[in-house]
Amino acid sequence: ASIWERAFVFRNVELDGPLLRAVIRKDGSVNLADLALPEEEEEDDSLPKVWLQHFALADGTVQFADYARATPLERQLTPVHFKLDDFRTTPEGGAFGLTAKTQRAELLEWRGQFSLAPQVASKGDFAITALDVPDTLELAGVALPFLLPQGKMDLRGTYDVALGDTLKLDAHLPQMQLTGLSLRANGVEQDYVTVPTVVISDTRVAMPANTVSLGTVAASGIKADVWTMPDGTLNVDRLFASAPAETAPSALPQVTDISPPAGDAAAAPTPDATPGSPAPAAVEAPWTVKIGNVELLEAAVTYEDRALQPAARFELAPLEVRISDASLDLSQPLPVKFDTTINGKAKLNGQGKVIPEPFAAEFDIDLAQFPLTELQPYINGTADLTIRKGTVGAKGRFALAPAGSGKPEMSFAGDATLAGFNSIDNALEQDFVNFERVELARIKYAMAPDSLSIDRVRVVKPFARVIVSSDAVLNVSAVLDPAGTAAAVAEAKAARAAQAQDATRKKSRAERRAEEKAEAAAAEARKRAAAQPPPELKETGMPIRVREVIVSNGTMD
């Protein structure tokens, strides 16, 4: 003790190689609680005056074990180094520095000022290097419906915190960087999504305002492999199929509205304000999270429709997506822009808005030079033709709406153009239908309910080869409906064979009379039908309207 300082003074305190082991037992109790002294009534709970001029802890070890989990968890930090200089229990506090390393080579560096009076407070800066993301989620008890087998995180920031009647916190993280992330479904060995780099810039957290703001979230080089499963579902659906049985409460802030409904404010009960009664607890502000921009840079998404043989394959690369003004309020529209190349040839870009919940989207899109040959797998098995060349382009507004919204679940309004189309009849290996250009103006397509209208169809230099075979079969029918045509040909051949067989057999008088009666009845039916007014035409299926069709410079062979 020092008479001059009126405090307990410690010039130098050093600890070398200490060990701390914290254990959560199966019953949820903590071993360190056993060290607590019995509660005693204290007359004066003010802090004694202490001046610790230098404290150093070197090569420490911290062990943690949680046996209350279904799967016990153990972790260790070593070495741990801690330094405290010129620390006082008076408002001056003191400076400190802490470094710790985990068994996975994660590094924590923390330094700043720390004080105990008039309230516990600290400010300073910190850095975490090579933080293992899957291990951190496991340690925090965060259960995900998919596997996150790998990923590292680096972050640096500053903070200012005070523990008074309310927790006050201001934290700023200029940059957080995640590297080497990957996602896969439970029970599979293949990664569905890989994320080389995610950079989160200018993150700020404030309490008691309870706000989180992120300047920009930029993900670079994402690769996603998507395909159709045998049951018709997508493989990525399995990423969110079901969460593990063990789940922990989420620590993420949620958007909630705790204010009374409009008009009920006056009816809301208020606590009685009696003299000497404690003030009612302040209502915490709801958490809000805002993200200035989300960017996907140099991404690549591959889709395979494996329900077809051979499979149809589409690759969107590079894919650039930009989203602005995002928040946890999923009912708010998100402005979105995107730009990509399909299979290295076609260009697709668009901008519009997306509403996450219930999901809806509306985009102005522009598609150019998409090769029609990429659609050949969808032609196989339904038509007996091969597309040799041709492109399609479209420009207009594409929209998706939730069921029951009163709007079509999918719609498109705009123009489309097909150019340089060439196809062959597989059976004859000759040109079937070709054209230089087909222009579809002012298309209005809707699904659920279904409808299609086209203001004008203009066909430039069309060519069609029409052949009637010896079986009286039109090649157009044979190409567009090969299965049905083959069945009709087989039926016709069987009928001709039966007729030929009947022709060689002498008919009885009764059979001839029956044929004569049948021919007379058919003639009478045709006569009555000719006298009837034409039947009223009624639409069935999808209503289709085409106002005008223009064909120029066409040929037919």
TASULBEL-V834609 format. One record per backbone hydrogen bond with DSSP energy under -0.5 kcal/mol. CO is the residue of the C=O (numbers start at 0). NH is the residue of the N-H. Records with the same first field share a line. If there is no record, write none. Layout:
BEGIN
CO = NH, NH
END
This chain:
BEGIN
1 = 5, 6
6 = 1, 8
7 = 50
8 = 10
9 = 52, 53
12 = 55
14 = 16, 57
17 = 60
19 = 21, 62
21 = 64
22 = 24, 30
23 = 66
24 = 27
28 = 24
29 = 32
30 = 33
31 = 34
32 = 35
47 = 49
48 = 7
49 = 51, 88
50 = 9, 52
51 = 86
52 = 85
53 = 12
54 = 83
55 = 14
56 = 81
57 = 16
59 = 78, 79
60 = 19
61 = 76
62 = 21
63 = 74
64 = 23, 66
65 = 72
69 = 71
72 = 65
74 = 63
75 = 77, 102
76 = 61
78 = 100
79 = 59
80 = 98
81 = 56
82 = 96
83 = 54
84 = 94
86 = 51
89 = 92
92 = 87
93 = 113
94 = 84
95 = 111
96 = 82
97 = 109
98 = 80
99 = 107
100 = 77
101 = 104
105 = 101
106 = 128
107 = 99
108 = 126
109 = 97
110 = 124
111 = 95
112 = 122
113 = 93
114 = 120
119 = 162
120 = 114
121 = 160
122 = 112
123 = 158
124 = 110
125 = 156
126 = 108
127 = 154
128 = 106
130 = 132, 152
131 = 135
132 = 136
133 = 137
134 = 138
135 = 139
136 = 141
137 = 140
140 = 142
141 = 143
146 = 183
149 = 181
150 = 132
151 = 178
152 = 130
153 = 176
154 = 127
155 = 174
156 = 125
157 = 171
158 = 123
159 = 169
160 = 121
161 = 163, 167
162 = 119
165 = 163
166 = 168
167 = 161
168 = 206
169 = 159
170 = 204
171 = 157, 173
172 = 202
173 = 201
174 = 155
175 = 199
176 = 153
177 = 197
178 = 151
180 = 194
182 = 191, 192
183 = 146
184 = 187
191 = 224
192 = 182
193 = 222
194 = 180
195 = 179
196 = 219
197 = 177, 199
198 = 200, 217
199 = 175
200 = 214, 215
201 = 214
202 = 172
203 = 212
204 = 170
205 = 209, 210
206 = 168
207 = 284
209 = 287
210 = 205
211 = 289
212 = 203
213 = 291
214 = 292
215 = 200, 217
216 = 218, 294
217 = 198, 219
218 = 296
219 = 196
221 = 299
222 = 193
223 = 225, 301
225 = 303
226 = 234
228 = 231
232 = 228
233 = 236
234 = 237
235 = 238
236 = 239
237 = 240
244 = 246
253 = 255, 286
255 = 257
260 = 263
263 = 267
264 = 267
271 = 273
273 = 276
287 = 211
288 = 327
289 = 213
290 = 325
291 = 324
292 = 216
293 = 322
294 = 218, 296
295 = 320
296 = 220
298 = 317, 318
299 = 223
300 = 315
301 = 225
302 = 313
303 = 227, 305
304 = 307, 311
311 = 304
313 = 302
314 = 316, 342
315 = 300
317 = 319, 340
318 = 298
319 = 338
320 = 295
321 = 336
322 = 293
323 = 334
325 = 290
327 = 329
328 = 331
329 = 356
331 = 355
332 = 334
333 = 353
334 = 323
335 = 351
336 = 321
337 = 349
338 = 319
339 = 347
340 = 316, 342
341 = 344, 345
345 = 341
346 = 367
347 = 339
348 = 365
349 = 337
350 = 363
351 = 335
352 = 361
353 = 333, 355
354 = 359
359 = 354
360 = 399
361 = 352
362 = 364, 397
363 = 350
364 = 395
365 = 348
366 = 393
367 = 346
368 = 370
369 = 391
370 = 373
371 = 374
372 = 375
374 = 377, 378
375 = 378, 379
378 = 381, 382
382 = 384
383 = 425
385 = 387, 423
388 = 421
389 = 371, 372
390 = 418
391 = 369
392 = 416
393 = 366
394 = 414
395 = 364, 397
396 = 412
397 = 362
398 = 410
399 = 360
401 = 404
408 = 400
409 = 446
410 = 398
411 = 444
412 = 396
413 = 442
414 = 394
415 = 439
416 = 392
417 = 437
418 = 390
420 = 434
421 = 387, 388
422 = 431
423 = 385, 425
424 = 428, 429
429 = 424
431 = 464
432 = 422
433 = 462
434 = 420
435 = 419
436 = 459
437 = 417, 439
438 = 440, 457
439 = 415
440 = 454, 455
441 = 454
442 = 413
443 = 452
444 = 411
445 = 450
446 = 408, 409
447 = 408
449 = 542
450 = 445
451 = 544
452 = 443
453 = 546
454 = 547
455 = 440
456 = 458, 549
457 = 438, 459
458 = 460, 551
459 = 435, 436
461 = 554
462 = 433
463 = 465, 556
466 = 468, 474
468 = 471
472 = 468
473 = 476, 477
474 = 478
475 = 479
476 = 480
478 = 383, 481
480 = 484
481 = 485
482 = 486
483 = 487
484 = 488
485 = 489
486 = 490
487 = 491
488 = 492
489 = 493
490 = 494
491 = 495
492 = 496
493 = 497
494 = 498
495 = 499
496 = 500
497 = 501
498 = 502
499 = 503
501 = 504
507 = 511
508 = 512
509 = 513
510 = 514
511 = 515
512 = 516
513 = 517
514 = 518
515 = 519
516 = 520
517 = 521
518 = 522
519 = 523
520 = 524
521 = 525
522 = 526
523 = 527
524 = 528
525 = 529
526 = 530
527 = 531
528 = 531
542 = 451
544 = 453
547 = 456
549 = 458
551 = 460
554 = 463
END
